Each structure stands twice: as C-alpha cells, then as structure tokens.
Amino acid sequence: MNHIKRGIKDGLPIGIGYFSVSFSFGVLAGNYGFFWWQAVLISMTNLTSAGQFAGIGLMAAGGAYIEMMITQFTINMRYAFMSLSLSQKVDKKFGGIYRWLLGFGMTDEIFAVAARNKVVSKSYFAGLLVLPYIGWTSGTLAGAVLGNILPNLLAGALSVSLYAMFIAIVVPEMKNFRSVTVVVSIAIALRVAFYYLPVLRDISSGFALTICAIAAAFIGAICFPIGGEDGE
C-alpha cells in the first residue's frame, strides 16, 4: 500500500501537466471536427502527445493507414527502448499483464520518475500511472467540450507546462549526478545538430529524437558504467 501511495504522490505533478497538454489536444480535435467522445477515446487508448497530435492531423487530412503506421512508429519508437530499460529495474512480481501495463503507460515523464528508483514494483508503477492517465483523459474531455469558450492564446499556452514539468524532473538529477548532466548535454547537442545541420534536419522528428536518446545513453553507459565514479 505504501508503494501505491508513493507512486500516486510522484504521479501528481505529471497528471497536472498532462491535463494542460491534453486540453490542447481536445481543442485541436474539436477544431478538426472530431466528436468529444472520439477525442476522449483516443486519449484513453493512447498516452503519446506527439503521436496523438500527429495522428488526428493525418486522420483529418484523410491520410493512408500505412502513413499513419510509419508516423506513429517513428514518433513512438523511443517508448520501446524506455520500456526495455525500465524492465531491468522491476521486481520479480512485475510480470505477465503488468508488463503490458508498463508498456502502455510508458511516457517520457513517467519513465524519468520511475527510473529514479532502484527497484520498481508493480504497485508503485500502477500508482504512478493513475493520475497521469486521469489527467490525460480528463484534460482531453475538458478541451473538447470547452475549447470554443477559452481564448486560443490561453488554450495554446497550457501546453507549455509539460516542458516546465519535464525540466523540473530532470534538473534535480543533473545537480546530483555529473553523469546525468553529461548525458543530457550530449542529447541536447545532438538534437540541435539534427535541427540545424543539412541532411540531418531532413530526418523526421521521431527518428531524430530516438537516435539522440540512444546515442546519448550509449555514450553515458560507456563513460559512466554502474558503480562508476558517481556511485550510481
């Protein structure tokens, strides 16, 4: 029970951030002509902001299924690596259908919070997922229903809170561990290169993000192995 409570407590700020981002998604879905229940159903079965925003754009434009498949694969591929990484920290009781839950609930923020634990129990992860899931679906509902009431500037500004929340998660770890600072700096430098340099900037955002994350993690694993100078 303590693990569940701790997970819920850790998931509270994520849930608040997800509410604001999914509110923007609900507004956009409504503008594209989706019914409120369709927008909510999408958010109930997905936990991927970039994937959902790209997905409804393709649906509204009448995109082909193969185009949708390729887009979602490239955008969300990083979650597979996050799930694989976090699966190395779960306890022995975290198996079967609970691993499906881990894969379904894997997001950047949930991974960042869960990875701070030496061992992740199924009760902790379930508690961690509760409020982000509620925040994501309820925010979508609010945005789809109230989107036409709030000013566009205010509705769009709500999505900025997600970036602020993620910074709040990462920065304390950077202050505590030099290895995290180095890995984050490498990831930022690589992402800037993919954004500005010729040829590299032609690579899709999803693939670029995945490449940067894997490359930075690989370099970090070589330079800062477990039990290295940081004592991690």
MDAnalysis code that builds the backbone (N, CA, C; Angstrom):
import MDAnalysis as mda
import numpy as np

u = mda.Universe.empty(696, n_residues=232, atom_resindex=np.repeat(np.arange(232), 3), trajectory=True)
u.add_TopologyAttr("name", ["N", "CA", "C"] * 232)
u.add_TopologyAttr("resid", np.arange(1, 233))
u.add_TopologyAttr("resname", ["MET", "ASN", "HIS", "ILE", "LYS", "ARG", "GLY", "ILE", "LYS", "ASP", "GLY", "LEU", "PRO", "ILE", "GLY", "ILE", "GLY", "TYR", "PHE", "SER", "VAL", "SER", "PHE", "SER", "PHE", "GLY", "VAL", "LEU", "ALA", "GLY", "ASN", "TYR", "GLY", "PHE", "PHE", "TRP", "TRP", "GLN", "ALA", "VAL", "LEU", "ILE", "SER", "MET", "THR", "ASN", "LEU", "THR", "SER", "ALA", "GLY", "GLN", "PHE", "ALA", "GLY", "ILE", "GLY", "LEU", "MET", "ALA", "ALA", "GLY", "GLY", "ALA", "TYR", "ILE", "GLU", "MET", "MET", "ILE", "THR", "GLN", "PHE", "THR", "ILE", "ASN", "MET", "ARG", "TYR", "ALA", "PHE", "MET", "SER", "LEU", "SER", "LEU", "SER", "GLN", "LYS", "VAL", "ASP", "LYS", "LYS", "PHE", "GLY", "GLY", "ILE", "TYR", "ARG", "TRP", "LEU", "LEU", "GLY", "PHE", "GLY", "MET", "THR", "ASP", "GLU", "ILE", "PHE", "ALA", "VAL", "ALA", "ALA", "ARG", "ASN", "LYS", "VAL", "VAL", "SER", "LYS", "SER", "TYR", "PHE", "ALA", "GLY", "LEU", "LEU", "VAL", "LEU", "PRO", "TYR", "ILE", "GLY", "TRP", "THR", "SER", "GLY", "THR", "LEU", "ALA", "GLY", "ALA", "VAL", "LEU", "GLY", "ASN", "ILE", "LEU", "PRO", "ASN", "LEU", "LEU", "ALA", "GLY", "ALA", "LEU", "SER", "VAL", "SER", "LEU", "TYR", "ALA", "MET", "PHE", "ILE", "ALA", "ILE", "VAL", "VAL", "PRO", "GLU", "MET", "LYS", "ASN", "PHE", "ARG", "SER", "VAL", "THR", "VAL", "VAL", "VAL", "SER", "ILE", "ALA", "ILE", "ALA", "LEU", "ARG", "VAL", "ALA", "PHE", "TYR", "TYR", "LEU", "PRO", "VAL", "LEU", "ARG", "ASP", "ILE", "SER", "SER", "GLY", "PHE", "ALA", "LEU", "THR", "ILE", "CYS", "ALA", "ILE", "ALA", "ALA", "ALA", "PHE", "ILE", "GLY", "ALA", "ILE", "CYS", "PHE", "PRO", "ILE", "GLY", "GLY", "GLU", "ASP", "GLY", "GLU"])
u.atoms.positions = np.array([
    [0.825, -1.214, 0.000],
    [0.000, 0.000, 0.000],
    [0.851, 1.253, 0.000],
    [1.982, 1.200, 0.714],
    [2.880, 2.356, 0.742],
    [3.458, 2.639, -0.637],
    [3.716, 1.567, -1.397],
    [4.247, 1.750, -2.750],
    [3.223, 2.450, -3.640],
    [1.964, 2.077, -3.501],
    [0.906, 2.712, -4.291],
    [0.802, 4.189, -3.945],
    [0.814, 4.502, -2.659],
    [0.713, 5.899, -2.229],
    [1.891, 6.721, -2.735],
    [3.080, 6.126, -2.662],
    [4.259, 6.844, -3.148],
    [4.183, 7.062, -4.656],
    [3.666, 6.067, -5.382],
    [3.501, 6.211, -6.823],
    [2.502, 7.302, -7.170],
    [1.375, 7.335, -6.439],
    [0.368, 8.367, -6.676],
    [0.936, 9.752, -6.393],
    [1.704, 9.862, -5.313],
    [2.321, 11.145, -4.968],
    [3.292, 11.598, -6.052],
    [4.109, 10.675, -6.550],
    [5.067, 11.017, -7.606],
    [4.371, 11.344, -8.921],
    [3.185, 10.743, -9.135],
    [2.477, 10.972, -10.393],
    [1.617, 12.218, -10.412],
    [1.417, 12.848, -9.242],
    [0.552, 14.031, -9.167],
    [1.007, 15.168, -10.083],
    [2.277, 15.607, -10.016],
    [2.689, 16.702, -10.913],
    [2.603, 16.337, -12.390],
    [2.823, 15.051, -12.698],
    [2.700, 14.611, -14.092],
    [1.252, 14.712, -14.542],
    [0.338, 14.289, -13.684],
    [-1.081, 14.359, -14.018],
    [-1.539, 15.786, -14.269],
    [-1.054, 16.724, -13.454],
    [-1.417, 18.136, -13.638],
    [-0.882, 18.643, -14.977],
    [0.371, 18.290, -15.276],
    [0.946, 18.711, -16.554],
    [0.231, 18.097, -17.739],
    [-0.148, 16.829, -17.616],
    [-0.837, 16.155, -18.709],
    [-2.227, 16.733, -18.959],
    [-2.868, 17.209, -17.903],
    [-4.188, 17.817, -18.081],
    [-4.102, 19.010, -19.028],
    [-3.097, 19.850, -18.826],
    [-2.981, 21.050, -19.659],
    [-2.638, 20.711, -21.102],
    [-1.755, 19.735, -21.291],
    [-1.369, 19.361, -22.656],
    [-2.531, 18.695, -23.389],
    [-3.206, 17.773, -22.719],
    [-4.322, 17.083, -23.361],
    [-5.510, 18.015, -23.576],
    [-5.581, 19.083, -22.793],
    [-6.612, 20.096, -23.052],
    [-6.409, 20.680, -24.443],
    [-5.158, 20.981, -24.772],
    [-4.851, 21.499, -26.105],
    [-5.187, 20.471, -27.179],
    [-4.941, 19.180, -26.870],
    [-5.288, 18.133, -27.821],
    [-6.794, 18.078, -28.036],
    [-7.559, 18.193, -26.955],
    [-9.017, 18.185, -27.072],
    [-9.528, 19.347, -27.906],
    [-8.919, 20.517, -27.715],
    [-9.297, 21.692, -28.506],
    [-9.023, 21.449, -29.985],
    [-7.833, 20.924, -30.275],
    [-7.458, 20.676, -31.666],
    [-8.363, 19.622, -32.301],
    [-8.671, 18.573, -31.546],
    [-9.553, 17.533, -32.065],
    [-10.925, 18.100, -32.405],
    [-11.419, 18.978, -31.539],
    [-12.702, 19.615, -31.811],
    [-12.649, 20.493, -33.053],
    [-11.533, 21.201, -33.223],
    [-11.379, 22.053, -34.405],
    [-11.304, 21.234, -35.693],
    [-10.793, 20.003, -35.571],
    [-10.714, 19.118, -36.737],
    [-12.045, 18.440, -37.041],
    [-13.021, 18.618, -36.181],
    [-14.331, 18.037, -36.425],
    [-14.614, 16.745, -35.702],
    [-13.743, 16.338, -34.784],
    [-13.987, 15.124, -34.019],
    [-15.040, 15.397, -32.940],
    [-15.859, 14.393, -32.645],
    [-16.767, 14.494, -31.518],
    [-15.961, 14.377, -30.227],
    [-16.523, 14.897, -29.123],
    [-15.798, 14.872, -27.854],
    [-15.463, 13.454, -27.424],
    [-16.394, 12.521, -27.664],
    [-16.157, 11.153, -27.226],
    [-15.079, 10.468, -28.062],
    [-14.931, 10.890, -29.318],
    [-13.870, 10.345, -30.143],
    [-12.501, 10.806, -29.642],
    [-12.412, 12.079, -29.278],
    [-11.158, 12.613, -28.738],
    [-10.793, 11.910, -27.438],
    [-11.792, 11.713, -26.562],
    [-11.545, 11.055, -25.273],
    [-11.133, 9.595, -25.486],
    [-11.772, 8.921, -26.429],
    [-11.432, 7.518, -26.712],
    [-9.994, 7.395, -27.193],
    [-9.549, 8.344, -28.007],
    [-8.164, 8.334, -28.485],
    [-7.208, 8.464, -27.304],
    [-7.513, 9.389, -26.382],
    [-6.639, 9.596, -25.230],
    [-6.694, 8.446, -24.240],
    [-7.831, 7.763, -24.167],
    [-7.946, 6.622, -23.255],
    [-7.129, 5.429, -23.734],
    [-6.925, 5.327, -25.024],
    [-6.215, 4.182, -25.583],
    [-4.787, 4.516, -26.001],
    [-4.383, 5.771, -25.800],
    [-3.022, 6.195, -26.142],
    [-2.505, 7.124, -25.047],
    [-1.197, 7.091, -24.846],
    [-0.563, 8.055, -23.945],
    [0.664, 8.609, -24.660],
    [0.424, 9.342, -25.709],
    [1.519, 9.890, -26.503],
    [1.084, 11.214, -27.112],
    [1.560, 12.287, -26.541],
    [1.112, 13.607, -27.006],
    [1.467, 13.844, -28.467],
    [2.756, 13.660, -28.817],
    [3.173, 13.909, -30.203],
    [2.472, 12.957, -31.162],
    [2.331, 11.693, -30.754],
    [1.669, 10.719, -31.603],
    [0.207, 11.057, -31.845],
    [-0.471, 11.524, -30.802],
    [-1.887, 11.857, -30.953],
    [-2.079, 13.110, -31.793],
    [-1.268, 14.116, -31.574],
    [-1.386, 15.338, -32.364],
    [-1.130, 15.050, -33.838],
    [-0.108, 14.231, -34.104],
    [0.187, 13.875, -35.495],
    [-0.907, 12.985, -36.065],
    [-1.434, 12.089, -35.231],
    [-2.430, 11.142, -35.694],
    [-3.729, 11.799, -36.125],
    [-4.239, 12.723, -35.319],
    [-5.506, 13.351, -35.704],
    [-5.320, 14.262, -36.906],
    [-4.111, 14.797, -37.067],
    [-3.843, 15.589, -38.261],
    [-3.925, 14.737, -39.515],
    [-3.363, 13.523, -39.437],
    [-3.424, 12.607, -40.570],
    [-4.851, 12.154, -40.836],
    [-5.593, 11.873, -39.760],
    [-6.976, 11.437, -39.941],
    [-7.826, 12.536, -40.562],
    [-7.606, 13.762, -40.101],
    [-8.368, 14.885, -40.645],
    [-8.037, 15.131, -42.117],
    [-6.794, 14.820, -42.493],
    [-6.364, 15.031, -43.870],
    [-6.661, 13.831, -44.761],
    [-7.222, 12.771, -44.174],
    [-7.522, 11.577, -44.964],
    [-6.300, 10.776, -45.328],
    [-5.308, 10.736, -44.436],
    [-4.075, 10.010, -44.699],
    [-4.291, 8.506, -44.790],
    [-3.358, 7.823, -45.435],
    [-3.456, 6.374, -45.610],
    [-3.023, 5.667, -44.330],
    [-3.489, 4.404, -44.176],
    [-3.128, 3.624, -42.995],
    [-1.619, 3.425, -42.895],
    [-0.963, 3.194, -44.018],
    [0.478, 2.978, -43.997],
    [1.204, 4.237, -43.538],
    [0.684, 5.386, -43.923],
    [1.272, 6.649, -43.490],
    [1.112, 6.822, -41.981],
    [-0.052, 6.467, -41.482],
    [-0.293, 6.527, -40.044],
    [0.643, 5.578, -39.303],
    [0.819, 4.373, -39.825],
    [1.666, 3.380, -39.180],
    [3.114, 3.857, -39.093],
    [3.630, 4.377, -40.209],
    [5.016, 4.836, -40.239],
    [5.206, 6.030, -39.310],
    [4.249, 6.944, -39.324],
    [4.346, 8.134, -38.474],
    [4.361, 7.760, -37.002],
    [3.431, 6.899, -36.596],
    [3.354, 6.504, -35.187],
    [4.572, 5.683, -34.772],
    [5.078, 4.875, -35.676],
    [6.259, 4.072, -35.364],
    [7.465, 4.958, -35.090],
    [7.681, 5.937, -35.953],
    [8.853, 6.796, -35.792],
    [8.730, 7.707, -34.567],
    [7.530, 8.199, -34.311],
    [7.336, 9.109, -33.180],
    [7.445, 8.373, -31.850],
    [6.900, 7.167, -31.791],
    [6.774, 6.465, -30.515],
    [7.800, 5.368, -30.290],
    [8.740, 5.195, -31.206],
    [9.703, 4.108, -31.086],
    [10.535, 4.224, -29.806],
    [10.778, 5.438, -29.352],
    [11.608, 5.624, -28.164],
    [10.982, 4.987, -26.924],
    [9.652, 4.877, -26.909],
    [8.994, 4.280, -25.743],
    [9.344, 2.798, -25.592],
    [9.612, 2.142, -26.702],
    [10.015, 0.734, -26.638],
    [11.353, 0.600, -25.918],
    [12.277, 1.511, -26.211],
    [13.579, 1.469, -25.558],
    [13.461, 1.857, -24.081],
    [12.579, 2.806, -23.777],
    [12.354, 3.174, -22.383],
    [11.781, 2.000, -21.608],
    [10.819, 1.302, -22.205],
    [10.212, 0.147, -21.550],
    [11.242, -0.946, -21.324],
    [12.095, -1.165, -22.314],
    [13.144, -2.177, -22.190],
    [14.109, -1.811, -21.074],
    [14.460, -0.543, -20.996],
    [15.378, -0.077, -19.953],
    [14.763, -0.231, -18.567],
    [13.509, 0.210, -18.416],
    [12.867, 0.160, -17.108],
    [12.555, -1.276, -16.681],
    [12.365, -2.153, -17.651],
    [12.064, -3.549, -17.323],
    [13.216, -4.213, -16.583],
    [14.421, -3.647, -16.682],
    [15.569, -4.198, -15.972],
    [15.541, -3.844, -14.493],
    [14.640, -2.927, -14.106],
    [14.566, -2.496, -12.713],
    [13.355, -3.039, -11.966],
    [12.457, -3.710, -12.647],
    [11.235, -4.170, -11.998],
    [11.531, -5.376, -11.106],
    [10.696, -5.577, -10.075],
    [10.894, -6.706, -9.176],
    [10.341, -7.993, -9.789],
    [10.521, -9.094, -9.085],
    [10.157, -10.407, -9.630],
    [8.645, -10.573, -9.809],
    [7.849, -9.817, -9.044],
    [6.394, -9.929, -9.146],
    [5.827, -9.103, -10.300],
    [6.697, -8.327, -10.937],
    [6.272, -7.431, -12.028],
    [6.369, -8.211, -13.338],
    [5.365, -9.059, -13.604],
    [5.411, -9.884, -14.807],
    [4.043, -10.015, -15.443],
    [3.969, -10.759, -16.520],
    [2.702, -11.014, -17.184],
    [2.011, -9.752, -17.656],
    [0.744, -9.620, -17.296],
    [-0.070, -8.496, -17.758],
    [0.436, -7.170, -17.222],
    [1.158, -7.218, -16.110],
    [1.679, -5.978, -15.533],
    [2.758, -5.365, -16.434],
    [3.468, -6.188, -17.147],
    [4.450, -5.662, -18.105],
    [3.743, -5.013, -19.286],
    [2.566, -5.491, -19.620],
    [1.766, -4.808, -20.644],
    [1.393, -3.421, -20.143],
    [1.042, -3.346, -18.866],
    [0.699, -2.062, -18.269],
    [1.887, -1.118, -18.326],
    [3.080, -1.649, -18.084],
    [4.292, -0.829, -18.151],
    [4.471, -0.270, -19.553],
    [4.290, -1.123, -20.559],
    [4.444, -0.671, -21.940],
    [3.385, 0.352, -22.330],
    [2.150, 0.111, -21.913],
    [1.067, 1.033, -22.245],
    [1.271, 2.398, -21.581],
    [1.726, 2.399, -20.343],
    [1.841, 3.651, -19.604],
    [3.175, 4.346, -19.734],
    [4.044, 3.887, -20.621],
    [5.373, 4.470, -20.732],
    [5.330, 5.805, -21.479],
    [5.750, 6.849, -20.804],
    [5.919, 8.164, -21.410],
    [7.261, 8.711, -20.952],
    [7.679, 9.826, -21.532],
    [8.961, 10.419, -21.145],
    [8.994, 10.746, -19.656],
    [7.919, 11.368, -19.170],
    [7.890, 11.820, -17.786],
    [7.761, 10.655, -16.807],
    [6.910, 9.701, -17.125],
    [6.747, 8.545, -16.254],
    [8.045, 7.738, -16.192],
    [8.714, 7.598, -17.316],
    [9.999, 6.904, -17.325],
    [11.027, 7.637, -16.468],
    [11.084, 8.969, -16.613],
    [12.067, 9.750, -15.864],
    [11.869, 9.614, -14.357],
    [10.614, 9.588, -13.925],
    [10.326, 9.461, -12.488],
    [10.564, 8.032, -12.008],
    [10.067, 7.042, -12.755],
    [10.211, 5.652, -12.338],
    [11.670, 5.207, -12.330],
    [12.462, 5.726, -13.268],
    [13.861, 5.302, -13.386],
    [14.712, 5.765, -12.215],
    [14.215, 6.700, -11.425],
    [14.967, 7.154, -10.264],
    [14.979, 6.119, -9.146],
    [14.100, 5.125, -9.238],
    [14.021, 4.065, -8.237],
    [14.981, 2.934, -8.585],
    [15.606, 2.369, -7.563],
    [16.495, 1.234, -7.801],
    [15.700, -0.006, -8.192],
    [14.515, -0.158, -7.582],
    [13.628, -1.273, -7.901],
    [12.221, -0.714, -8.079],
    [11.557, -1.120, -9.156],
    [10.199, -0.648, -9.445],
    [9.228, -1.800, -9.218],
    [8.324, -1.623, -8.274],
    [7.314, -2.645, -8.003],
    [6.076, -2.375, -8.849],
    [5.270, -3.413, -9.030],
    [4.065, -3.249, -9.841],
    [3.071, -2.310, -9.165],
    [3.013, -2.312, -7.838],
    [2.097, -1.419, -7.128],
    [2.550, 0.036, -7.252],
    [3.866, 0.266, -7.214],
    [4.368, 1.636, -7.377],
    [4.067, 2.150, -8.770],
    [4.316, 1.334, -9.786],
    [4.102, 1.792, -11.160],
    [2.619, 2.022, -11.430],
    [1.775, 1.163, -10.865],
    [0.329, 1.342, -11.024],
    [-0.109, 2.658, -10.389],
    [0.407, 2.958, -9.192],
    [0.091, 4.219, -8.545],
    [0.627, 5.406, -9.315],
    [1.832, 5.251, -9.888],
    [2.442, 6.321, -10.667],
    [1.634, 6.640, -11.913],
    [0.977, 5.628, -12.483],
    [0.245, 5.796, -13.734],
    [-1.153, 6.384, -13.547],
    [-1.736, 6.232, -12.361],
    [-3.141, 6.588, -12.140],
    [-3.441, 8.047, -12.481],
    [-2.773, 8.985, -11.825],
    [-3.102, 10.400, -12.017],
    [-2.709, 10.929, -13.401],
    [-1.565, 10.521, -13.965],
    [-1.284, 10.931, -15.345],
    [-2.357, 10.459, -16.325],
    [-2.853, 9.241, -16.130],
    [-3.894, 8.722, -17.028],
    [-5.190, 9.514, -16.863],
    [-5.562, 9.773, -15.614],
    [-6.770, 10.557, -15.358],
    [-6.604, 11.978, -15.900],
    [-5.438, 12.569, -15.656],
    [-5.189, 13.915, -16.149],
    [-5.233, 13.998, -17.659],
    [-4.685, 12.966, -18.321],
    [-4.645, 12.965, -19.788],
    [-6.039, 12.849, -20.390],
    [-6.850, 11.956, -19.859],
    [-8.185, 11.749, -20.422],
    [-9.149, 12.876, -20.034],
    [-9.087, 13.329, -18.781],
    [-9.988, 14.402, -18.358],
    [-9.631, 15.725, -19.016],
    [-8.348, 15.963, -19.250],
    [-7.932, 17.172, -19.955],
    [-8.432, 17.179, -21.386],
    [-8.390, 16.013, -22.023],
    [-8.918, 15.893, -23.379],
    [-10.411, 16.196, -23.404],
    [-11.128, 15.643, -22.448],
    [-12.569, 15.895, -22.363],
    [-12.856, 17.378, -22.168],
    [-12.130, 18.003, -21.253],
    [-12.338, 19.432, -20.988],
    [-12.034, 20.272, -22.220],
    [-10.939, 19.936, -22.913],
    [-10.578, 20.688, -24.100],
    [-11.575, 20.528, -25.226],
    [-12.079, 19.308, -25.403],
    [-13.042, 19.047, -26.472],
    [-14.373, 19.739, -26.210],
    [-14.759, 19.838, -24.934],
    [-16.042, 20.433, -24.579],
    [-15.951, 21.950, -24.435],
    [-14.859, 22.430, -23.835],
    [-14.738, 23.853, -23.516],
    [-13.811, 24.606, -24.464],
    [-13.291, 23.922, -25.457],
    [-12.298, 24.544, -26.333],
    [-12.759, 25.815, -27.001],
    [-14.027, 25.895, -27.328],
    [-14.535, 27.082, -28.018],
    [-14.830, 28.242, -27.070],
    [-14.731, 27.976, -25.774],
    [-15.029, 29.022, -24.790],
    [-13.777, 29.815, -24.431],
    [-12.655, 29.096, -24.200],
    [-11.417, 29.764, -23.812],
    [-10.754, 30.421, -25.017],
    [-10.042, 31.534, -24.801],
    [-9.292, 32.165, -25.890],
    [-8.229, 31.220, -26.435],
    [-7.966, 31.279, -27.717],
    [-6.979, 30.393, -28.334],
    [-5.596, 30.560, -27.717],
    [-5.256, 31.808, -27.364],
    [-3.937, 32.074, -26.785],
    [-3.769, 31.342, -25.461],
    [-4.806, 31.360, -24.629],
    [-4.747, 30.692, -23.340],
    [-4.728, 29.177, -23.509],
    [-5.535, 28.658, -24.393],
    [-5.579, 27.212, -24.622],
    [-4.240, 26.693, -25.135],
    [-3.624, 27.442, -26.042],
    [-2.331, 27.026, -26.573],
    [-1.213, 27.126, -25.554],
    [-1.295, 28.123, -24.667],
    [-0.256, 28.320, -23.658],
    [-0.222, 27.202, -22.625],
    [-1.318, 26.485, -22.462],
    [-1.372, 25.425, -21.465],
    [-0.358, 24.319, -21.751],
    [-0.052, 24.109, -23.031],
    [0.855, 23.016, -23.392],
    [2.290, 23.262, -22.939],
    [2.635, 24.521, -22.650],
    [3.996, 24.845, -22.224],
    [4.313, 24.211, -20.872],
    [3.305, 23.977, -20.065],
    [3.530, 23.437, -18.720],
    [4.189, 22.068, -18.753],
    [3.976, 21.297, -19.823],
    [4.590, 19.974, -19.917],
    [6.111, 20.089, -19.952],
    [6.626, 21.057, -20.712],
    [8.070, 21.238, -20.793],
    [8.640, 21.700, -19.459],
    [7.914, 22.582, -18.781],
    [8.344, 23.042, -17.464],
    [8.392, 21.883, -16.475],
    [7.407, 21.003, -16.555],
    [7.352, 19.855, -15.659],
    [8.517, 18.908, -15.921],
    [8.828, 18.670, -17.194],
    [9.913, 17.752, -17.518],
    [11.254, 18.323, -17.069],
    [11.431, 19.624, -17.214],
    [12.652, 20.277, -16.732],
    [12.774, 20.109, -15.227],
    [11.652, 20.250, -14.524],
    [11.654, 20.100, -13.067],
    [12.033, 18.684, -12.649],
    [11.759, 17.701, -13.493],
    [12.113, 16.318, -13.190],
    [13.595, 16.061, -13.435],
    [14.122, 16.613, -14.525],
    [15.484, 16.302, -14.943],
    [16.535, 17.106, -14.186],
    [16.277, 18.394, -13.967],
    [17.284, 19.281, -13.375],
    [17.794, 18.799, -12.022],
    [16.933, 18.368, -11.079],
    [17.476, 17.875, -9.798],
    [18.447, 16.715, -9.963],
    [18.161, 15.811, -10.913],
    [19.070, 14.701, -11.158],
    [20.390, 15.190, -11.735],
    [20.337, 16.228, -12.554],
    [21.564, 16.797, -13.115],
    [22.416, 17.432, -12.025],
    [21.778, 18.005, -11.035],
    [22.509, 18.629, -9.925],
    [23.161, 17.577, -9.039],
    [22.540, 16.419, -8.928],
    [23.052, 15.382, -8.037],
    [24.107, 14.495, -8.686],
    [24.009, 14.301, -10.003],
    [24.919, 13.383, -10.676],
    [25.532, 14.042, -11.919],
    [26.849, 14.071, -11.950],
    [27.546, 14.658, -13.097],
    [27.271, 13.847, -14.353],
    [27.121, 12.541, -14.206],
    [26.870, 11.686, -15.366],
    [25.576, 12.074, -16.072],
    [24.539, 12.395, -15.300],
    [23.262, 12.793, -15.889],
    [23.428, 14.107, -16.655],
    [24.193, 15.031, -16.070],
    [24.438, 16.318, -16.732],
    [25.127, 16.115, -18.073],
    [26.115, 15.227, -18.101],
    [26.854, 14.962, -19.339],
    [25.945, 14.324, -20.384],
    [25.168, 13.326, -19.978],
    [24.287, 12.626, -20.924],
    [23.234, 13.572, -21.484],
    [22.628, 14.393, -20.623],
    [21.627, 15.369, -21.078],
    [22.253, 16.372, -22.036],
    [23.458, 16.822, -21.733],
    [24.146, 17.793, -22.594],
    [24.435, 17.193, -23.966],
    [24.834, 15.932, -23.977],
    [25.097, 15.250, -25.252],
    [23.807, 15.140, -26.064],
    [22.711, 14.762, -25.391],
    [21.427, 14.631, -26.083],
    [20.985, 15.968, -26.671],
    [21.169, 17.047, -25.920],
    [20.797, 18.384, -26.402],
    [21.640, 18.767, -27.609],
    [22.947, 18.535, -27.519],
    [23.845, 18.885, -28.625],
    [23.479, 18.113, -29.895],
    [23.176, 16.827, -29.737],
    [22.793, 16.022, -30.895],
    [21.476, 16.497, -31.495],
    [20.525, 16.846, -30.628],
    [19.212, 17.300, -31.131],
    [19.349, 18.627, -31.876],
    [20.216, 19.498, -31.391],
    [20.470, 20.773, -32.088],
    [21.073, 20.502, -33.459],
    [21.990, 19.526, -33.518],
    [22.607, 19.175, -34.796],
    [21.566, 18.656, -35.784],
    [20.646, 17.825, -35.296],
    [19.591, 17.293, -36.165],
    [18.608, 18.377, -36.596],
    [18.551, 19.446, -35.863],
    [17.615, 20.524, -36.199],
    [18.202, 21.499, -37.216],
    [19.523, 21.731, -37.142],
    [20.123, 22.781, -37.962],
    [20.982, 22.281, -39.122],
    [21.655, 21.155, -38.970],
    [22.617, 20.730, -39.985],
    [21.929, 20.150, -41.221],
    [22.478, 20.446, -42.397],
    [21.922, 19.876, -43.630],
    [21.937, 18.345, -43.556],
    [21.044, 17.711, -44.278],
    [20.863, 16.259, -44.313],
    [20.243, 15.774, -43.007],
    [20.877, 16.076, -41.878],
    [20.345, 15.627, -40.591],
    [18.970, 16.225, -40.308],
    [18.772, 17.486, -40.710],
    [17.495, 18.128, -40.426],
    [16.351, 17.585, -41.287],
    [16.710, 16.784, -42.300],
    [15.673, 16.169, -43.136],
    [15.104, 14.902, -42.509],
    [15.759, 14.414, -41.455],
    [15.272, 13.224, -40.764],
    [14.068, 13.604, -39.914],
    [13.072, 12.749, -39.873],
    [11.849, 13.044, -39.144],
    [12.138, 13.260, -37.656],
    [11.287, 14.043, -37.019],
    [11.481, 14.379, -35.611],
    [11.498, 13.140, -34.729],
    [10.616, 12.179, -35.021],
    [10.563, 10.968, -34.213],
    [11.850, 10.159, -34.283],
    [12.371, 9.960, -35.509],
    [13.611, 9.226, -35.668],
    [14.774, 9.986, -35.036],
    [14.812, 11.307, -35.243],
    [15.895, 12.120, -34.698],
    [15.932, 12.026, -33.177],
    [14.764, 12.118, -32.559],
    [14.690, 12.052, -31.096],
    [15.157, 10.687, -30.591],
    [14.759, 9.640, -31.287],
    [15.159, 8.291, -30.887],
    [16.662, 8.105, -31.022],
    [17.231, 8.562, -32.137],
    [18.670, 8.444, -32.368],
    [19.446, 9.203, -31.301],
    [19.004, 10.419, -30.979],
    [19.688, 11.236, -29.976],
    [19.651, 10.573, -28.611],
    [18.500, 10.031, -28.254],
    [18.351, 9.400, -26.939],
    [19.232, 8.158, -26.827],
    [19.224, 7.318, -27.872],
    [20.012, 6.087, -27.834],
    [21.505, 6.408, -27.838],
    [21.914, 7.362, -28.671],
    [23.333, 7.722, -28.748],
    [23.832, 8.292, -27.429],
    [23.054, 9.192, -26.829],
    [23.452, 9.788, -25.557],
    [23.513, 8.732, -24.457],
    [22.527, 7.836, -24.436],
    [22.512, 6.769, -23.422],
    [23.682, 5.808, -23.622],
    [24.019, 5.512, -24.880],
    [25.133, 4.606, -25.171],
    [26.453, 5.214, -24.701],
    [26.648, 6.483, -25.006],
    [27.867, 7.169, -24.568],
    [27.933, 7.221, -23.044],
    [26.775, 7.501, -22.425],
    [26.732, 7.546, -20.965],
    [27.041, 6.198, -20.338],
    [26.556, 5.115, -20.957],
    [26.809, 3.777, -20.427],
    [28.295, 3.418, -20.501],
    [28.981, 3.906, -21.539],
    [30.406, 3.638, -21.688],
    [31.230, 4.484, -20.714],
    [30.886, 5.768, -20.631],
    [31.669, 6.694, -19.800],
    [31.351, 6.573, -18.313],
    [30.102, 6.207, -18.004],
    [29.684, 6.145, -16.598],
    [28.986, 4.814, -16.317],
    [29.727, 3.715, -16.310],
    [29.105, 2.415, -16.030],
    [28.595, 2.354, -14.607],
    [27.673, 1.454, -14.347],
    [27.130, 1.292, -12.991],
    [28.255, 0.981, -12.010],
    [28.251, 1.733, -10.896],
    [29.308, 1.556, -9.911],
    [30.529, 2.385, -10.229],
    [30.371, 3.351, -11.175],
    [31.484, 4.211, -11.549],
    [31.722, 5.296, -10.535],
    [32.348, 6.382, -10.977],
    [32.785, 7.419, -10.059],
    [31.643, 8.147, -9.388],
    [30.455, 8.138, -9.981],
    [29.340, 8.793, -9.355],
    [28.662, 7.898, -8.320],
    [29.075, 6.656, -8.269],
    [28.486, 5.739, -7.321],
    [27.097, 5.300, -7.690],
    [26.744, 5.375, -8.980],
    [25.386, 5.018, -9.430],
    [25.334, 3.540, -9.797],
])
